[in-house]
Amino acid sequence: MRGNIEDISVPDKSIEGDINADGEFNVSDAVILQKWLLNVSDYAPDD
């Protein structure tokens, strides 16, 4: 079975370190990581 080019989906490029999945790696990601490492219970990053 042959597929058309329209049938092929290309996943969005992910950015390493983008913990909050907003498409950017910035200080917000570092703060979330710090809270998670220190076991602050107000935020848990998604898997």
Sine and cosine of phi, psi and omega as CSV:
sin_phi,cos_phi,sin_psi,cos_psi,sin_omega,cos_omega
0.00,0.00,0.78,-0.63,-0.02,-1.00
-0.99,-0.16,0.61,-0.79,0.03,-1.00
-0.95,-0.32,0.47,-0.88,0.08,-1.00
-1.00,0.07,0.30,-0.95,0.03,-1.00
-0.87,0.49,-0.48,0.88,0.02,-1.00
-0.94,0.35,-0.36,0.93,-0.03,-1.00
-0.99,0.15,-0.23,0.97,-0.06,-1.00
-1.00,-0.06,0.84,-0.55,0.03,-1.00
-0.97,-0.22,0.67,-0.74,0.02,-1.00
-0.96,-0.29,0.85,-0.53,-0.01,-1.00
-0.90,0.43,0.51,-0.86,0.07,-1.00
-0.90,0.44,0.57,-0.82,0.03,-1.00
-0.96,0.29,0.75,-0.66,0.05,-1.00
-0.99,-0.12,0.44,-0.90,-0.01,-1.00
-0.96,-0.28,0.83,-0.56,0.01,-1.00
-0.88,0.47,0.71,-0.70,0.02,-1.00
1.00,0.00,-0.07,1.00,0.00,-1.00
-0.98,0.18,0.99,0.13,-0.13,-0.99
-0.94,0.33,-0.62,0.78,-0.05,-1.00
-1.00,-0.02,0.10,1.00,0.10,-0.99
0.83,0.56,0.66,0.75,0.06,-1.00
-0.99,-0.14,0.08,1.00,0.03,-1.00
1.00,0.03,0.07,1.00,0.01,-1.00
-0.69,-0.73,0.48,-0.88,0.16,-0.99
-0.96,-0.27,0.92,-0.40,-0.04,-1.00
-0.54,-0.84,-0.18,-0.98,-0.08,-1.00
-0.88,0.47,-0.47,0.88,0.04,-1.00
-0.87,0.50,-0.64,0.77,0.02,-1.00
-0.91,0.41,-0.64,0.77,0.02,-1.00
-0.91,0.42,-0.63,0.77,0.01,-1.00
-0.91,0.41,-0.69,0.73,0.01,-1.00
-0.89,0.45,-0.69,0.72,0.03,-1.00
-0.88,0.47,-0.69,0.73,0.01,-1.00
-0.87,0.49,-0.71,0.71,0.02,-1.00
-0.88,0.47,-0.65,0.76,0.00,-1.00
-0.92,0.40,-0.68,0.73,0.00,-1.00
-0.91,0.42,-0.57,0.82,0.00,-1.00
-1.00,0.05,0.05,1.00,0.04,-1.00
0.88,0.47,0.62,0.78,0.11,-0.99
-0.97,0.23,0.79,-0.61,-0.19,-0.98
-1.00,0.10,0.02,1.00,-0.05,-1.00
-0.99,0.12,-0.11,0.99,0.04,-1.00
-0.44,-0.90,0.66,-0.75,0.11,-0.99
-0.75,-0.66,0.85,-0.52,-0.02,-1.00
-0.90,0.43,0.51,-0.86,0.07,-1.00
-0.95,0.32,0.46,-0.89,0.04,-1.00
-0.97,0.25,0.00,0.00,0.00,0.00
